[in-house]
Amino acid sequence: FDSRPNRHGPHGDLSGFRERGRCHVVSAGLLRQRMELDGHALGLEESRNWSRLFTDADTVFVRDGRSGGDLILTVGDSRVVTQLCPDWWQGENSTISPLTASDRRIINETQRNWMLSDLDVQAFSYAPLPYTADQKIELNGARSHVYLLDNATPNAYTPSHGFWGLVRNQIFLGMLGSSVRPRREIEPLIESCTDAGVRFVYFSPRNMRRTKELASQMGIEMNWNCAISLRPLEEGAEDSFRMTSNYADWDVNAKLPHGVAEVRSHLRDVDNVPLLVSLYTDVTKKTVTEMVDVFQEHNDTVLAVGLSHLPGNQEIFSNADISIGLDILAEEVPFDLSRGNDYSRGSLQPGEVAFVTSISAHASVFNLWGHRTTSQLVEIIRIGRACLEASKSSAAYVFSSNLSFGLLILLSTCTASTSIPRVSLLDAFLFTQIIVPLIGMSLAMSDEARGFMLQVPKKNDATVRYTLRANKGQVFNVLAKTILPAVIPQLLYLIALTRFMFEYEPVFIGTYCANDELSYASVIRCADMREYSGPAKETAEAIFVASFAINTSFLSASYVYMTESIWTDPPWKRNHVWVGSVMLSLALISVYLSAMPEDGAMLALPWYFYVLFIISPFICLWACECAKQRVRKYECRAAKMRRLQFETKLGMWSPKETQHYDVTSNGGIVPES
């Protein structure tokens, strides 16, 4: 039928039909079954009508204006509709045949299987009305709705008595099953989360068989080790709603637990399979909260996403590491904005809805508006991870720079010259309080590396003990990055000091440092140089500090991405703020050098000093990149191991053994002796 206006009338093809009345059938037997049915066994449509009395079949009396004839059209539960139909229509040969008891069993079993697949099933029937039925319909015309109870004892005084004879002589047409599909953005969301190493876990209040179809449509794998029921079973009890396969009962074969208590016991004594499934059924708000605690106890970071207008989610949001509320009430509730602030007639205002959602979502980091914002979840995860990695890179650079600065001062006391280079308070302030924080903050603004959202992150395992024995490689990498920037300025200081002494203090070295032969070594090892503090030494110390600052500034390029090579993913193309901060740091160093005590002092230095001064930042950067490649090799291996552990559905530690491990710098583990 076409309901759009056409030549038949304003209601299209339906314009010629007029409704004359309705009759509703209530089955007492089905009502008892619904009252006794466990809440976890309800379908999606049934749960919406839970605790409400609704009819099991609805019959409409229709007058066909074209022929003047009357029809009965019925829709409802097949168990009721088939009892009203002595015949059924065979569509393949357009014939009407008797509806036998065997046919009714097949129809009802088909409806049961469809409903277990979470389909909303409706059966249809019809019958032409004889002209003698007009009087019965007209007599009840003032009553637009008539209700029939199938176990009522009919008598002459029952107003609906005559309708049983009309509705019980119909022709069964067929059944239609419909389902509520998940929103289109859910399946891509789950795929993106899986690629990023985020396990999407769906908590359903319904049982396994009811949830299976919806979970499959969402993109959740429904094969081996796919779901766990959080409804505890008494000892020896069976779960009649457990999903079974064609070859075996997967739940029994997999030995999956029932209830949170059994989940904890399974994790403690058997393996970690309960942490690998993506579907939990038969849940309540209490069991979901307990499972959040279980995940956190096993070093998982829990991101809880739920409806923000449900008060039951408040405790879940509070227990999770990060929570995101989803406010769909605001976009689905119609508001009468034309009434303004008129609260006298009980109108629902947007501010009231926002207040209700803010109460439950007060523990949430974000409260997203509308269902379409679920596509932003992956973006939130991406930005959060990028900020975390950038902060780690920034902290690593600040730590390494300050460690290198400490080594610079330590090595100064071990210099070959009797005149130890000093770092003034102004020099230390310029480096530690201006240059390093400036570059460090710019590193915290780096974008994520390419392929970053395709990696499985590490767990927050607080039980892992990082020992020196197990992390020799990490200690070596840190020293490789920090030792060269502190060593090369020592050489430049010795060269600059001797040249400046010959240039600006010839009388001093001729008087105090001249032995049989005047040479660089005699000046460097001159005992009287310990007390010297003239312009030659001050200028050499300025070059000493400037060289170290330049080396450290260049070295920051290797910290933009901790494992990616600067040639594979050039940092100067991904973090323009960092480029600006390095340029500003170099400008500050140039101003610092321009304030040297002796003008034109740089012209007195030999050519090899300039060569070493220019290539020293690149030597430090090369050494840091070599150390990074070593780390990258082991990190790639560890990343593959994490991906394997994330994607597998097989349990680890079967049988589980208690053993402590030390984490090595290469991402592996070494059992303690």
C-alpha positions, 0 to 999 in steps of 0.5 A, spaced: 500 500 500 502 507 498 499 511 504 501 518 500 495 522 497 493 519 490 487 519 486 483 514 491 484 520 497 488 523 502 491 517 505 493 513 498 491 506 497 488 506 504 483 511 503 477 506 501 478 503 508 474 505 514 475 502 521 469 500 524 472 497 531 477 494 535 477 487 539 483 486 543 484 479 546 488 477 552 491 470 554 491 469 561 496 463 560 501 467 556 500 473 562 502 467 567 508 465 563 510 473 563 509 474 570 513 468 572 519 469 566 526 471 569 527 478 567 534 476 564 530 472 559 526 478 556 527 480 549 528 487 547 521 489 545 518 485 551 523 488 556 520 495 554 513 493 556 515 489 562 510 490 568 505 493 563 499 489 561 498 489 554 494 485 549 496 478 546 492 479 539 488 485 536 483 485 531 480 490 527 474 491 523 474 494 517 469 496 511 471 496 504 468 502 501 469 500 494 465 493 495 462 495 501 464 488 504 467 488 511 474 484 513 477 482 520 484 483 520 488 480 526 495 481 528 498 478 535 502 472 538 502 466 534 500 462 540 493 466 540 492 467 533 493 460 531 487 458 536 483 463 532 484 460 525 481 453 523 484 454 516 491 457 513 492 460 506 498 457 502 501 462 498 505 458 493 498 455 490 493 460 493 489 455 496 486 455 503 487 448 507 485 446 514 490 448 520 492 442 524 495 441 531 501 439 527 501 446 523 500 450 530 506 446 533 511 448 527 508 455 527 509 456 535 516 453 535 518 457 529 516 463 533 519 461 539 526 460 535 525 467 532 524 470 539 530 467 542 534 470 536 531 477 539 526 478 533 519 481 535 515 476 532 507 478 529 502 473 526 497 475 521 490 473 520 484 475 516 477 473 515 471 476 511 465 478 515 458 476 513 453 481 512 449 478 519 455 481 523 453 488 521 448 488 527 453 486 532 458 491 530 453 496 530 450 495 537 457 496 540 459 502 535 459 506 542 464 502 545 470 503 540 475 497 544 472 491 546 476 486 550 476 478 550 479 474 556 480 467 553 479 463 560 472 467 561 466 463 562 461 466 556 454 467 558 448 471 556 450 477 560 457 478 557 457 484 552 463 481 548 460 474 548 458 475 541 465 477 538 468 470 540 464 467 534 467 472 529 474 472 531 475 465 532 473 463 524 479 467 521 484 464 516 492 464 518 496 468 513 503 468 516 508 471 521 513 477 520 519 477 525 523 484 526 529 486 530 532 493 532 539 493 529 544 497 533 546 504 530 550 504 524 556 507 528 557 502 533 560 496 528 566 501 525 567 503 533 568 496 535 573 495 529 577 501 531 577 500 538 580 493 536 585 496 532 587 500 537 588 495 542 582 497 546 577 491 548 570 493 547 566 489 552 558 489 552 554 488 558 547 486 557 542 485 562 539 479 558 541 472 557 546 469 552 541 467 547 537 473 547 543 477 546 547 473 541 544 476 535 544 483 537 552 482 539 553 479 532 550 485 529 554 489 533 561 486 530 562 482 536 565 475 535 560 470 537 564 463 537 569 460 542 570 463 549 565 469 547 561 470 553 560 469 560 554 470 564 554 474 571 548 470 574 550 465 579 548 458 578 547 454 584 551 448 585 548 443 580 544 447 576 543 448 569 542 455 565 536 453 560 538 460 556 545 458 555 547 459 547 548 452 544 552 451 537 550 445 532 556 441 534 557 442 542 555 446 548 561 451 547 559 454 554 560 447 557 566 445 553 570 452 555 568 451 562 566 458 563 564 461 569 557 463 572 557 469 576 562 474 579 565 470 584 566 464 579 570 469 575 574 471 580 576 464 582 577 462 575 582 468 574 586 465 580 586 458 579 585 457 572 587 462 566 585 469 564 579 467 559 574 471 563 578 477 561 578 476 554 571 475 552 567 481 549 560 479 552 557 479 559 550 477 559 545 477 565 548 483 568 545 488 573 548 494 576 552 491 582 555 485 577 557 490 572 561 494 578 564 488 581 567 486 574 570 493 573 573 492 580 576 485 577 578 488 570 582 493 575 585 488 579 588 485 573 591 491 571 586 493 566 585 500 564 577 501 564 573 506 560 566 506 562 561 508 557 553 509 558 547 513 558 548 519 563 541 519 565 540 512 568 542 513 576 544 506 576 550 508 572 553 513 577 557 507 581 559 504 575 562 511 572 565 512 579 569 506 579 572 506 572 578 509 571 575 514 566 568 515 564 564 518 558 556 519 559 552 519 553 546 523 553 541 521 548 535 523 553 536 530 551 535 529 543 529 524 544 525 528 549 520 533 545 521 540 548 515 545 548 520 551 547 514 556 545 512 556 553 519 559 555 520 559 563 512 557 564 513 551 569 505 552 571 503 546 566 508 541 568 512 542 561 519 538 561 524 543 560 531 542 557 535 545 563 531 539 567 534 534 563 541 537 563 540 537 571 538 530 571 543 527 566 549 531 570 547 528 577 549 521 574 554 523 570 558 527 575 564 522 575 564 522 567 570 526 564 565 527 558 558 527 557 557 527 550 550 529 547 546 525 542 548 518 539 551 520 533 557 523 538 559 515 539 563 516 533 568 521 537 570 515 542 575 513 538 578 520 537 578 521 545 582 515 546 587 517 540 587 524 543 588 521 550 594 516 548 597 522 544 597 526 550 600 521 554 606 519 549 607 526 548 608 527 556 612 521 556 617 524 551 617 531 554 618 528 561 624 523 558 627 529 555 627 533 561 630 528 565 635 526 560 637 533 559 638 535 567 642 528 567 646 530 562 647 537 565 649 533 572 654 529 568 657 535 565 658 538 572 661 532 574 666 531 568 668 538 569 672 536 575 675 530 572 678 535 566 685 534 563 686 542 565 688 544 572 683 550 570 676 547 571 670 550 567 665 553 572 658 553 570 655 560 573 648 561 576 646 565 570 648 559 566 645 554 570 638 558 570 639 559 562 639 552 561 635 548 566 629 554 567 629 557 560 631 552 554 630 545 557 622 547 559 621 551 553 623 545 549 620 540 553 613 543 553 613 544 546 615 536 546 608 535 550 604 538 544 607 533 539 602 529 534 601 521 535 606 517 530 604 514 524 600 507 526 600 509 533 592 507 533 594 500 531 598 498 537 596 495 543 598 499 549 601 496 555 598 494 562 598 498 568 602 492 572 604 495 578 606 488 581 612 489 576 619 490 579 624 494 575 631 492 577 637 494 575 639 487 573 633 486 568 634 493 565 641 494 563 640 495 556 635 501 558 641 504 563 645 503 557 641 507 552 640 513 557 647 513 558 648 513 550 643 519 550 646 523 555 654 522 555 656 525 549 653 532 550 657 532 556 663 530 554 664 534 547 664 540 551 670 538 555 674 537 549 671 544 546 673 547 552 680 545 552 681 547 545 678 554 546 682 555 553 689 554 550 688 558 544 685 564 548 691 564 553 696 564 547 691 570 544 690 574 550 694 572 556 701 571 553 705 574 559 701 570 564 703 563 560 710 566 559 711 567 566 707 561 569 707 556 564 713 556 560 718 551 561 723 548 556 718 548 551 711 552 550 705 547 548 698 546 549 699 541 554 704 545 558 698 550 558 693 545 560 697 542 566 700 549 568 699 549 576 698 556 576 692 556 572 688 553 578 687 560 580 686 564 573 680 567 572 681 572 566 677 573 560 680 567 556 677 562 561 671 566 562 670 566 554 672 559 554 667 557 559 661 561 555 663 556 549 663 550 554 656 552 556 653 554 549 656 548 546 652 543 551 646 547 550 646 547 542 647 539 543 642 538 548 637 542 543 639 538 537 638 532 541 631 534 542 629 532 535 630 524 537 625 525 543 619 527 539 618 520 537 621 515 542 622 509 537 620 512 530 627 514 526 627 522 525 628 520 517 622 515 517 617 520 521 621 527 521 619 531 527 620 538 524 614 536 519 609 534 525 611 538 531 611 546 528 611 548 536 617 544 537 621 547 531 619 554 533 622 553 541 628 550 538 629 556 534 628 560 540 633 556 544 638 557 539 637 565 538 638 565 546 644 561 545 647 566 540 645 572 544 649 569 550 655 568 546 655 575 543 656 577 550 663 574 551 668 578 554 672 579 548 670 581 542 672 577 536 674 571 540 671 566 535 676 568 530 682 566 534 680 559 534 683 554 529 679 550 524 678 544 527 675 547 533 669 549 528 669 543 525 668 539 532 663 545 534 658 544 528 658 536 527 658 535 535 650 536 535 649 531 529 654 526 533 650 526 539 643 526 535 646 520 531 648 516 537 641 517 540 638 515 534 642 508 534 640 507 541 633 508 539 634 503 533 636 498 539 630 500 543 625 500 537 627 493 535 625 490 542 619 494 542 616 492 536 617 485 538 614 486 545 608 490 541 607 484 537 607 480 543 601 484 546 597 484 539 598 476 540 595 476 547 590 481 545 587 478 539 587 470 542 581 467 546 585 462 549 587 462 556 594 463 559 597 460 565 593 453 564 595 451 569 596 457 572 603 457 576 605 463 581 611 466 579 615 473 579 618 476 574 623 482 572 621 486 566 627 487 561 628 493 557 627 489 551 620 488 553 621 481 555 621 477 562 626 474 566 624 469 571 627 471 578 632 466 581 
